[in-house]
Amino acid sequence: ISGFIVDPDRKKMSKSKGNVVTPADILKQHGSDAVRYWSASSRLGTDAAFDPQNPTQVKIGRRLAIKLLNAAKFVLSFPVPEGAEVTHALDASMLATLDAVVRDATAAFEAYDHARALEITESFFWTFCDDYLELVKERAYDQSDAGQASAALALRTALSTLVRLFAPVLSFASEEVWSWFEEGSVHTAAWPEPSGSEGDPAVLTAVSAALIGIRRAKTEAKASQKTPVTSLTVSGPHVEALRLAEGDLRAVGRIEEISFAEADSTTVTDIVFAPQED
């Protein structure tokens, strides 16, 4: 059973109090996907406060819908060769992580917990965009790289799955993206199922942490993220997992040489920037 939509003071909206807000202006300004996101973020049985002057969740929903459109355009720019297979450890790790997302989101929907399903999907989506997509884009671009087909196929597979997971909430953005690479409507497509990837989720976790550390090290050095690096050391758990994606880490960080060391937490040290030409 849904809760009430209440005003910013958490008072029930009513005409007699003069605090009723109709959705027309919000829909016009932010779009229906954004409003659906705000609504779907509210858990069953819980009252949801709405402030028309500061609709934070609505704005987040609009940002998410736009990000889905932009990420899809980027993913679809990488051609998937005929006969492509997922062979790279990082790609298999991402798909194995996504498999868990599909299982958990499906279980949440079956339990009528739409807010939890959205939360699970959205959390993975931002990791996918901010970390995985950045890590593999150089490999996905490079037609001469033996891992190009693996990256392109993994990206396309993930996009198909994510679009269907988001479809109940970001209905219009999902339908638009689906039309770019699939026939029919996403709303009549089969609900996604786990791909059965045998990858190790620890690879994506470890490499994402290393990427965050590399970004932080450059920021603390007041250097651009595009600044070339001669060498650095990544310390952390799962060193062997990091080695499996060393090429992607070097490409995204513009790093010539990476040294790895075992540690309890992930840190990036001994960073040496390449000499800059005048």
Backbone bond lengths (Angstrom), bond angles and torsions (degrees), N, CA, C in turn:
res aa  C-N    CA-C-N  psi(-1)  N-CA   C-N-CA  omega(-1)  CA-C   N-CA-C  phi
1 I - - - 1.461 - - 1.517 108.56 -
2 S 1.317 116.25 130.24 1.457 120.37 -179.60 1.521 111.15 -72.89
3 G 1.336 115.17 152.30 1.455 120.01 173.83 1.513 110.26 -84.65
4 F 1.316 116.10 -175.28 1.457 121.38 176.89 1.535 110.15 -83.26
5 I 1.338 115.21 154.99 1.452 120.90 165.48 1.520 105.80 -92.04
6 V 1.326 116.40 118.98 1.461 120.73 -174.96 1.520 110.19 -115.07
7 D 1.336 115.80 166.15 1.461 119.86 -179.36 1.540 109.56 -79.77
8 P 1.348 117.52 176.14 1.474 119.60 -177.52 1.525 114.22 -56.99
9 D 1.330 117.49 -24.47 1.472 121.27 176.57 1.521 111.98 -88.04
10 R 1.340 115.41 8.18 1.461 123.79 179.77 1.520 112.29 62.53
11 K 1.343 115.06 34.74 1.454 121.80 173.88 1.526 108.24 -101.75
12 K 1.320 116.34 141.60 1.457 121.32 179.80 1.518 110.19 -60.13
13 M 1.322 116.54 136.15 1.458 120.54 179.08 1.528 109.98 -75.70
14 S 1.320 115.45 136.23 1.466 120.54 177.11 1.520 108.78 -156.36
15 K 1.342 115.51 152.89 1.460 120.01 -179.84 1.522 111.27 -63.38
16 S 1.318 116.54 -36.87 1.466 119.64 -177.32 1.524 111.67 -65.00
17 K 1.320 116.80 -30.32 1.468 119.88 178.69 1.532 112.05 -86.23
18 G 1.312 115.99 -14.69 1.458 119.93 179.64 1.512 114.43 72.20
19 N 1.322 117.03 22.65 1.470 119.70 -178.04 1.525 113.36 -113.04
20 V 1.336 115.37 19.92 1.468 119.88 179.44 1.531 109.79 -75.80
21 V 1.321 115.41 136.33 1.467 121.64 176.23 1.518 108.27 -120.84
22 T 1.321 117.38 123.65 1.461 120.84 175.55 1.529 108.40 -90.87
23 P 1.311 117.00 151.00 1.476 119.34 -173.88 1.522 115.03 -81.29
24 A 1.326 118.91 -5.44 1.465 120.90 -171.48 1.523 112.80 -54.43
25 D 1.332 117.29 -50.28 1.468 120.06 -177.31 1.527 112.02 -66.89
26 I 1.336 115.77 -38.74 1.466 119.86 179.48 1.530 110.41 -65.48
27 L 1.326 116.25 -41.29 1.458 120.53 178.12 1.528 110.83 -62.80
28 K 1.314 115.81 -41.99 1.458 120.22 -178.69 1.521 111.26 -67.16
29 Q 1.308 116.74 -38.42 1.461 121.04 -175.61 1.528 112.94 -79.44
30 H 1.347 117.00 -40.40 1.462 119.94 -171.75 1.527 114.30 -113.51
31 G 1.322 118.09 -15.77 1.456 120.29 179.97 1.522 112.55 94.43
32 S 1.327 115.98 154.20 1.461 120.20 -174.60 1.528 112.55 -70.09
33 D 1.350 118.24 -31.49 1.458 119.22 177.97 1.524 111.13 -62.04
34 A 1.322 116.45 -38.48 1.462 120.80 179.66 1.525 111.14 -65.40
35 V 1.328 116.16 -40.37 1.460 120.26 179.20 1.534 110.42 -69.68
36 R 1.319 116.29 -39.44 1.469 119.73 176.98 1.528 110.31 -62.47
37 Y 1.323 116.23 -38.54 1.468 120.03 178.21 1.525 110.38 -60.98
38 W 1.332 115.98 -47.14 1.470 119.40 178.68 1.533 110.39 -58.83
39 S 1.321 115.97 -45.04 1.463 120.05 -178.77 1.525 111.45 -64.76
40 A 1.342 116.11 -43.60 1.462 120.43 -177.62 1.520 112.33 -70.54
41 S 1.329 117.48 -18.39 1.465 121.03 178.55 1.519 112.00 -77.47
42 S 1.330 117.00 -12.45 1.466 121.68 -179.29 1.532 109.36 -88.40
43 R 1.310 116.52 125.37 1.455 120.69 -177.15 1.526 110.67 -76.06
44 L 1.315 116.27 149.77 1.460 121.27 178.07 1.527 110.12 -59.70
45 G 1.323 114.73 141.56 1.454 120.04 178.05 1.510 114.57 79.35
46 T 1.342 116.96 1.68 1.465 120.77 -178.05 1.519 109.67 -117.22
47 D 1.322 117.28 131.12 1.459 120.52 176.33 1.528 109.92 -66.64
48 A 1.326 116.51 143.88 1.461 121.97 -179.10 1.522 109.38 -118.47
49 A 1.324 116.43 120.67 1.462 120.77 177.71 1.523 110.15 -81.22
50 F 1.322 115.96 140.64 1.461 120.50 178.76 1.519 109.63 -130.25
51 D 1.342 115.44 124.48 1.464 121.66 178.54 1.523 108.23 -115.15
52 P 1.325 118.49 105.60 1.464 120.73 -177.76 1.526 113.21 -63.63
53 Q 1.357 116.58 -20.33 1.453 119.64 179.36 1.531 112.09 -81.97
54 N 1.316 115.75 -20.20 1.465 119.50 -179.23 1.537 109.78 -146.71
55 P 1.318 116.80 68.36 1.474 120.38 -176.70 1.531 111.22 -79.22
56 T 1.322 116.35 71.94 1.462 121.25 -173.02 1.518 112.76 -56.94
57 Q 1.328 117.65 -48.58 1.460 120.63 -177.64 1.526 112.03 -64.27
58 V 1.324 115.69 -34.02 1.466 119.37 177.52 1.523 109.71 -64.61
59 K 1.322 116.40 -43.00 1.471 120.72 179.32 1.523 111.19 -64.20
60 I 1.329 116.08 -38.54 1.466 120.05 177.41 1.528 109.89 -63.66
61 G 1.325 115.99 -40.25 1.458 120.54 178.26 1.514 112.28 -62.72
62 R 1.322 116.66 -41.22 1.470 120.19 178.20 1.529 110.34 -64.65
63 R 1.332 115.68 -41.46 1.467 119.98 178.42 1.522 110.68 -62.40
64 L 1.325 116.83 -39.94 1.457 120.99 179.25 1.524 111.18 -64.90
65 A 1.321 116.87 -43.58 1.464 120.50 179.76 1.526 111.20 -62.59
66 I 1.322 116.74 -42.67 1.468 120.87 178.54 1.526 110.41 -64.99
67 K 1.341 115.83 -40.60 1.471 119.57 178.97 1.516 111.01 -63.09
68 L 1.322 117.40 -38.67 1.464 120.75 178.05 1.528 110.16 -61.82
69 L 1.313 117.46 -43.94 1.464 121.27 178.45 1.529 111.34 -62.43
70 N 1.324 116.70 -46.41 1.466 120.61 -177.60 1.527 111.81 -68.55
71 A 1.335 116.60 -42.07 1.466 119.91 179.46 1.524 110.31 -63.67
72 A 1.336 116.22 -38.81 1.463 119.93 179.52 1.528 111.37 -63.43
73 K 1.321 116.68 -43.19 1.478 119.91 178.20 1.526 110.23 -58.96
74 F 1.331 115.91 -41.40 1.456 120.77 -179.06 1.526 110.82 -66.97
75 V 1.322 117.43 -47.29 1.459 121.38 -179.37 1.524 110.78 -61.20
76 L 1.308 116.73 -41.78 1.465 120.68 -177.13 1.525 113.20 -73.12
77 S 1.333 116.81 -8.24 1.472 119.98 176.98 1.528 111.65 -78.23
78 F 1.344 117.17 -11.68 1.450 120.85 179.93 1.525 109.40 -96.41
79 P 1.318 118.78 115.92 1.471 120.07 -179.83 1.518 111.91 -69.21
80 V 1.334 115.98 140.82 1.459 121.39 176.82 1.521 107.59 -100.80
81 P 1.330 117.88 110.89 1.466 120.28 -178.55 1.525 111.76 -62.96
82 E 1.301 116.15 150.77 1.455 120.73 176.87 1.530 109.38 -62.73
83 G 1.300 116.09 135.15 1.461 120.66 -179.86 1.515 114.52 80.09
84 A 1.326 116.49 12.33 1.470 120.39 -178.33 1.522 111.32 -62.52
85 E 1.329 116.12 145.00 1.457 122.50 175.70 1.520 109.10 -134.83
86 V 1.317 116.03 153.00 1.461 120.67 176.67 1.522 107.95 -83.24
87 T 1.329 115.62 111.20 1.466 121.01 -175.99 1.519 112.89 -120.93
88 H 1.316 118.08 -17.26 1.469 121.19 -176.14 1.531 109.91 -86.32
89 A 1.325 116.55 140.75 1.470 121.57 -175.89 1.517 112.44 -61.02
90 L 1.333 117.56 -38.72 1.465 119.85 -178.65 1.525 110.97 -67.98
91 D 1.318 116.93 -39.95 1.469 120.90 178.93 1.533 110.93 -65.00
92 A 1.321 115.68 -43.44 1.469 119.67 178.64 1.522 110.87 -65.56
93 S 1.329 116.36 -35.38 1.467 120.86 178.37 1.521 111.11 -65.11
94 M 1.335 116.50 -43.32 1.460 119.92 178.64 1.516 111.00 -61.41
95 L 1.327 117.14 -43.67 1.464 120.62 -179.07 1.525 111.59 -68.01
96 A 1.337 116.96 -34.87 1.467 119.62 176.22 1.522 110.52 -66.24
97 T 1.329 116.67 -38.36 1.464 120.99 176.34 1.525 110.34 -64.84
98 L 1.332 115.84 -41.64 1.465 120.36 178.34 1.526 111.15 -65.30
99 D 1.314 117.54 -34.34 1.464 120.31 176.58 1.530 110.97 -57.39
100 A 1.337 115.69 -41.84 1.470 119.86 178.74 1.524 110.69 -65.96
101 V 1.331 116.32 -36.01 1.463 120.94 177.33 1.525 110.15 -63.14
102 V 1.321 116.60 -45.06 1.470 120.68 178.87 1.529 110.70 -60.16
103 R 1.315 116.38 -46.06 1.470 119.48 -179.68 1.525 111.66 -62.59
104 D 1.340 116.40 -44.97 1.467 120.31 -177.14 1.528 112.00 -70.60
105 A 1.334 116.90 -40.89 1.463 120.04 179.35 1.528 110.86 -66.94
106 T 1.325 116.60 -39.51 1.462 120.69 178.39 1.522 110.46 -63.37
107 A 1.333 116.36 -43.27 1.460 120.57 178.99 1.526 110.92 -62.97
108 A 1.326 116.37 -37.71 1.464 120.17 178.79 1.528 111.17 -65.87
109 F 1.326 117.10 -43.75 1.466 119.78 177.84 1.531 110.72 -62.98
110 E 1.324 116.46 -40.68 1.462 119.49 179.88 1.526 111.86 -65.06
111 A 1.341 115.73 -23.93 1.467 120.96 176.76 1.535 111.17 -93.51
112 Y 1.337 117.05 10.46 1.466 123.70 -179.72 1.533 112.28 63.88
113 D 1.327 116.73 23.74 1.467 120.69 178.71 1.523 108.55 -102.36
114 H 1.332 115.21 73.92 1.463 119.78 -176.74 1.520 112.44 -64.83
115 A 1.337 117.53 -31.72 1.460 120.61 -179.89 1.528 110.58 -64.93
116 R 1.333 116.54 -40.63 1.467 120.47 178.77 1.522 110.68 -66.95
117 A 1.321 117.49 -40.63 1.465 121.49 178.68 1.522 110.39 -60.40
118 L 1.324 116.80 -42.80 1.465 120.91 178.49 1.526 110.44 -65.88
119 E 1.311 116.82 -43.20 1.464 121.25 -179.30 1.535 111.15 -60.28
120 I 1.310 117.15 -43.88 1.466 121.91 -179.92 1.522 110.53 -63.49
121 T 1.324 116.38 -46.55 1.460 121.16 -178.33 1.517 111.51 -66.36
122 E 1.323 116.97 -45.22 1.454 120.72 -177.65 1.530 111.28 -64.09
123 S 1.327 117.47 -41.62 1.456 121.15 -179.80 1.529 110.68 -58.90
124 F 1.335 116.94 -45.56 1.462 119.52 178.61 1.524 110.80 -66.64
125 F 1.318 117.30 -39.29 1.464 120.83 -176.62 1.528 111.33 -58.37
126 W 1.332 117.26 -41.79 1.464 118.91 -179.25 1.524 111.00 -69.75
127 T 1.332 117.92 -35.43 1.463 120.38 173.94 1.524 110.14 -64.07
128 F 1.314 115.98 -41.11 1.460 121.94 178.53 1.527 110.57 -59.26
129 C 1.329 116.70 -47.02 1.469 121.05 -177.21 1.526 112.70 -73.98
130 D 1.328 116.28 -49.27 1.460 120.71 -172.55 1.516 113.03 -75.81
131 D 1.334 117.60 -31.20 1.459 120.38 -175.03 1.529 112.16 -112.07
132 Y 1.318 117.28 -65.32 1.468 119.59 -173.22 1.529 112.36 -61.20
133 L 1.298 117.53 -48.76 1.469 120.53 -177.51 1.526 110.98 -61.22
134 E 1.332 116.39 -39.96 1.461 120.25 177.79 1.528 111.05 -66.76
135 L 1.327 116.23 -37.90 1.457 120.57 -177.94 1.528 112.74 -66.67
136 V 1.322 117.69 -38.37 1.468 119.84 -171.61 1.521 114.12 -101.70
137 K 1.317 118.32 -2.96 1.467 118.28 -172.65 1.528 112.74 -63.81
138 E 1.349 118.25 -36.34 1.460 119.57 179.01 1.528 110.32 -65.53
139 R 1.322 116.48 -42.10 1.468 120.64 178.16 1.522 111.10 -66.93
140 A 1.331 116.58 -37.74 1.465 120.24 -179.72 1.519 111.97 -68.61
141 Y 1.335 116.76 -28.48 1.465 121.28 177.89 1.525 111.91 -74.69
142 D 1.333 116.33 -35.86 1.459 122.39 -168.38 1.528 111.83 -80.61
143 Q 1.318 115.68 101.81 1.457 120.31 -178.29 1.525 112.31 -65.03
144 S 1.341 117.13 -20.16 1.459 120.60 -179.07 1.519 112.60 -87.33
145 D 1.332 117.41 -9.20 1.459 121.90 -178.97 1.529 109.54 -79.87
146 A 1.331 115.98 132.21 1.465 119.90 -179.29 1.520 111.87 -63.47
147 G 1.323 117.27 -21.42 1.460 120.98 -179.09 1.513 113.79 -94.12
148 Q 1.344 117.91 4.63 1.470 120.43 -177.60 1.518 111.76 -61.84
149 A 1.318 116.86 -47.55 1.467 120.73 -177.25 1.520 110.91 -62.56
150 S 1.328 116.77 -38.74 1.463 120.89 179.09 1.515 110.91 -62.52
151 A 1.336 116.28 -45.59 1.470 120.28 -179.72 1.519 111.35 -64.84
152 A 1.337 116.40 -46.45 1.467 120.38 -177.94 1.519 111.66 -62.01
153 L 1.334 117.34 -42.18 1.457 120.71 -179.89 1.525 110.80 -68.18
154 A 1.322 117.26 -41.72 1.469 120.33 179.31 1.519 110.87 -63.10
155 L 1.323 116.55 -41.06 1.462 120.62 178.37 1.525 110.93 -62.94
156 R 1.317 117.13 -45.94 1.468 121.20 -178.81 1.530 110.75 -65.08
157 T 1.325 116.95 -40.59 1.462 121.31 178.66 1.519 111.25 -63.02
158 A 1.338 115.30 -44.09 1.466 119.98 179.62 1.519 111.01 -64.74
159 L 1.333 116.96 -41.06 1.468 120.00 -179.97 1.526 110.53 -61.53
160 S 1.328 117.59 -46.14 1.459 121.07 179.39 1.526 111.01 -57.99
161 T 1.322 115.75 -42.03 1.465 120.38 -179.33 1.520 111.45 -68.69
162 L 1.313 116.97 -45.96 1.466 120.84 -177.24 1.520 112.22 -65.46
163 V 1.318 117.10 -39.64 1.464 120.24 179.60 1.525 110.14 -60.00
164 R 1.331 116.79 -41.20 1.464 120.15 179.83 1.531 111.94 -71.86
165 L 1.326 117.15 -34.14 1.463 119.97 176.74 1.529 111.52 -67.02
166 F 1.323 116.15 -35.75 1.469 120.68 -179.30 1.527 113.06 -82.53
167 A 1.331 117.69 -17.17 1.461 121.32 -171.97 1.528 115.08 -53.37
168 P 1.343 120.59 -39.33 1.464 118.76 179.96 1.524 114.12 -64.19
169 V 1.335 117.06 -21.48 1.462 120.58 -176.65 1.528 111.20 -109.27
170 L 1.323 117.36 -55.99 1.470 121.12 178.72 1.526 107.87 -91.34
171 S 1.309 115.23 66.53 1.464 121.17 -167.87 1.522 113.76 -62.47
172 F 1.322 116.83 -42.46 1.466 119.87 -175.09 1.522 111.64 -80.86
173 A 1.329 117.93 -42.30 1.463 120.64 177.16 1.521 110.63 -62.22
174 S 1.325 116.44 -41.04 1.458 120.68 179.39 1.531 111.18 -64.55
175 E 1.320 116.84 -42.06 1.466 120.77 179.14 1.528 110.81 -63.79
176 E 1.336 116.45 -40.10 1.459 120.59 179.00 1.524 110.53 -63.67
177 V 1.324 116.94 -49.11 1.461 120.73 -179.57 1.528 110.85 -61.14
178 W 1.317 117.04 -44.21 1.464 121.71 -179.21 1.525 110.95 -57.44
179 S 1.324 116.50 -38.07 1.470 120.83 -177.58 1.525 111.95 -67.68
180 W 1.312 117.41 -18.27 1.463 120.77 -179.26 1.519 113.53 -75.41
181 F 1.351 117.32 -22.53 1.465 117.15 -176.64 1.526 114.34 -143.50
182 E 1.341 117.76 1.15 1.460 120.36 178.84 1.529 110.10 -133.92
183 E 1.325 115.70 158.81 1.462 121.38 176.36 1.530 110.19 -87.27
184 G 1.330 116.41 156.15 1.455 121.18 175.60 1.517 112.53 73.15
185 S 1.328 115.06 -162.94 1.458 121.56 -176.83 1.519 110.68 -104.48
186 V 1.313 116.01 142.82 1.465 120.00 175.97 1.527 110.67 -63.45
187 H 1.335 115.81 -25.39 1.467 120.01 -176.81 1.529 113.30 -79.47
188 T 1.317 116.75 -6.21 1.467 120.27 172.29 1.529 110.76 -115.53
189 A 1.336 116.12 1.46 1.469 120.19 178.45 1.524 109.84 -75.41
190 A 1.315 115.66 159.36 1.467 120.74 179.03 1.527 109.87 -66.73
191 W 1.327 115.23 142.47 1.467 120.08 174.85 1.534 108.44 -63.85
192 P 1.330 118.29 140.61 1.469 119.36 -175.97 1.522 112.97 -64.76
193 E 1.315 114.12 148.15 1.458 121.85 174.64 1.525 108.52 -122.30
194 P 1.329 118.46 155.51 1.469 120.69 177.87 1.522 111.09 -55.05
195 S 1.336 115.71 140.11 1.459 120.78 -177.82 1.517 112.68 -75.88
196 G 1.337 116.06 -17.26 1.457 119.59 -178.02 1.511 113.17 83.10
197 S 1.333 116.99 19.15 1.467 120.31 179.81 1.523 110.44 -59.80
198 E 1.334 115.48 136.75 1.455 121.53 178.68 1.524 111.98 -96.12
199 G 1.331 116.43 14.75 1.453 120.47 179.72 1.522 112.11 -67.99
200 D 1.325 115.43 162.13 1.456 122.33 179.10 1.520 109.46 -96.80
201 P 1.332 119.17 113.66 1.472 120.84 -179.96 1.523 113.24 -56.42
202 A 1.336 118.11 -22.70 1.464 121.34 -179.00 1.523 111.70 -63.38
203 V 1.329 117.58 -25.96 1.466 119.95 179.90 1.525 110.23 -64.86
204 L 1.329 117.40 -50.62 1.464 120.30 179.36 1.521 110.70 -62.39
205 T 1.329 117.72 -41.71 1.464 120.99 179.80 1.520 111.11 -60.49
206 A 1.337 116.64 -47.38 1.456 121.18 -177.73 1.525 111.77 -67.10
207 V 1.321 116.82 -42.98 1.466 120.24 -177.05 1.531 110.57 -71.19
208 S 1.322 117.85 -36.14 1.467 120.93 176.12 1.524 110.42 -62.12
209 A 1.337 116.79 -42.59 1.460 120.66 178.49 1.520 110.77 -63.75
210 A 1.337 117.02 -39.46 1.461 120.48 177.95 1.526 110.99 -65.03
211 L 1.332 116.57 -41.38 1.459 120.37 179.19 1.520 110.98 -62.29
212 I 1.326 116.63 -42.89 1.464 120.58 177.44 1.529 109.95 -60.79
213 G 1.334 116.40 -40.51 1.457 120.30 178.51 1.519 112.65 -64.85
214 I 1.310 117.33 -39.81 1.468 121.54 178.18 1.527 110.32 -64.94
215 R 1.310 116.06 -43.56 1.469 119.71 177.90 1.522 110.51 -61.32
216 R 1.336 115.98 -43.80 1.467 120.11 -179.33 1.530 110.93 -63.25
217 A 1.332 116.43 -42.23 1.463 120.18 -179.36 1.523 111.40 -61.64
218 K 1.316 116.81 -40.07 1.470 120.20 178.49 1.526 110.59 -68.44
219 T 1.336 116.14 -41.44 1.459 119.96 179.51 1.525 110.86 -62.62
220 E 1.339 116.49 -44.96 1.462 120.42 -179.75 1.519 112.05 -64.78
221 A 1.336 116.22 -27.01 1.467 120.47 176.88 1.522 111.79 -86.44
222 K 1.343 115.37 4.43 1.467 121.96 -178.63 1.534 111.57 56.55
223 A 1.316 113.96 39.36 1.458 120.68 178.42 1.521 109.92 -112.39
224 S 1.320 116.06 150.87 1.459 120.98 175.98 1.524 109.55 -66.25
225 Q 1.340 116.31 151.28 1.454 120.21 177.11 1.533 111.15 -64.81
226 K 1.335 117.40 -18.46 1.458 121.44 179.20 1.529 112.94 -89.63
227 T 1.338 117.04 -1.36 1.459 120.56 -179.09 1.530 110.43 -66.23
228 P 1.337 117.89 126.49 1.464 120.20 178.96 1.527 111.49 -66.42
229 V 1.331 115.01 147.14 1.460 122.02 -178.95 1.518 109.02 -122.38
230 T 1.340 115.65 132.35 1.462 119.84 177.56 1.521 110.64 -74.66
231 S 1.347 116.21 -46.32 1.455 119.32 -179.44 1.523 110.61 -160.42
232 L 1.316 116.28 158.09 1.465 122.77 172.71 1.515 108.39 -161.70
233 T 1.328 114.96 168.72 1.458 121.18 178.89 1.518 109.67 -120.74
234 V 1.316 116.02 129.99 1.465 121.78 174.24 1.522 107.68 -107.20
235 S 1.330 115.93 119.14 1.460 121.13 177.21 1.516 108.93 -109.73
236 G 1.312 116.38 139.75 1.461 118.93 179.60 1.505 111.75 169.17
237 P 1.334 116.25 178.22 1.468 120.40 175.23 1.529 110.13 -75.55
238 H 1.307 116.58 165.43 1.479 122.10 176.14 1.529 112.27 59.64
239 V 1.343 116.33 47.71 1.461 120.33 -179.98 1.525 111.16 -59.17
240 E 1.326 116.95 -40.03 1.465 119.10 -179.76 1.520 111.18 -62.73
241 A 1.329 116.87 -34.25 1.467 120.14 176.65 1.523 110.20 -65.94
242 L 1.325 116.52 -39.00 1.461 120.73 178.91 1.525 111.15 -64.14
243 R 1.321 116.08 -40.14 1.462 119.70 -179.38 1.533 111.54 -61.83
244 L 1.327 116.95 -30.86 1.461 120.65 -179.24 1.525 112.19 -65.59
245 A 1.321 117.17 -21.98 1.469 121.06 -178.92 1.524 110.96 -120.38
246 E 1.322 116.93 24.50 1.467 120.25 -177.66 1.525 111.82 -58.60
247 G 1.327 117.05 -40.58 1.464 120.12 -179.05 1.514 112.13 -60.43
248 D 1.330 117.28 -42.31 1.461 120.91 179.60 1.525 110.97 -67.77
249 L 1.334 116.99 -39.06 1.470 120.30 177.81 1.517 111.11 -63.87
250 R 1.336 116.88 -42.91 1.466 119.31 179.90 1.519 111.07 -65.43
251 A 1.329 116.43 -37.18 1.466 119.91 -178.63 1.523 111.48 -68.35
252 V 1.338 117.28 -47.74 1.461 119.61 -176.47 1.519 111.84 -69.67
253 G 1.334 117.11 -31.47 1.465 120.01 -179.41 1.507 114.07 -93.90
254 R 1.341 116.29 -1.71 1.469 122.18 -176.72 1.524 110.14 55.01
255 I 1.317 114.63 52.26 1.458 122.53 -172.77 1.526 109.52 -112.69
256 E 1.332 116.29 131.99 1.456 120.19 178.35 1.525 111.67 -77.40
257 E 1.314 116.81 -44.06 1.464 120.04 -174.91 1.526 110.82 -141.30
258 I 1.332 116.37 132.49 1.462 122.27 177.62 1.522 109.12 -119.69
259 S 1.318 116.54 131.27 1.462 122.18 171.54 1.516 108.21 -105.79
260 F 1.333 116.60 144.62 1.458 121.17 -178.78 1.531 110.01 -118.39
261 A 1.315 115.43 146.13 1.462 121.22 178.42 1.517 109.55 -144.07
262 E 1.318 116.27 143.20 1.462 121.05 178.57 1.533 110.57 -72.14
263 A 1.328 116.06 138.14 1.466 121.84 177.34 1.522 108.08 -160.46
264 D 1.323 115.73 164.32 1.468 120.22 -179.58 1.522 112.39 -73.83
265 S 1.334 116.77 -30.75 1.463 120.78 179.63 1.525 109.05 -133.47
266 T 1.316 115.27 160.46 1.461 120.61 -174.65 1.523 111.40 -84.90
267 T 1.328 116.10 125.37 1.463 122.58 175.14 1.513 108.93 -139.55
268 V 1.323 115.71 155.94 1.465 121.63 176.61 1.524 107.73 -121.35
269 T 1.324 115.67 123.17 1.466 120.90 -176.59 1.523 110.42 -133.99
270 D 1.320 114.67 176.82 1.476 122.96 174.49 1.528 111.79 54.15
271 I 1.316 116.46 38.87 1.451 119.06 -178.62 1.533 110.34 -77.09
272 V 1.324 115.73 128.69 1.469 122.26 179.44 1.514 107.30 -121.97
273 F 1.317 115.97 117.37 1.457 120.28 -178.56 1.526 110.47 -82.76
274 A 1.322 115.75 145.98 1.449 121.13 178.16 1.518 109.74 -68.67
275 P 1.339 117.80 145.06 1.466 119.99 178.22 1.533 110.38 -59.29
276 Q 1.306 115.03 137.62 1.465 119.95 179.90 1.515 111.03 -94.62
277 E 1.316 115.01 135.33 1.477 119.26 178.06 1.518 109.65 -73.58
278 D 1.323 115.68 142.48 1.466 120.02 178.34 1.524 110.64 -73.88
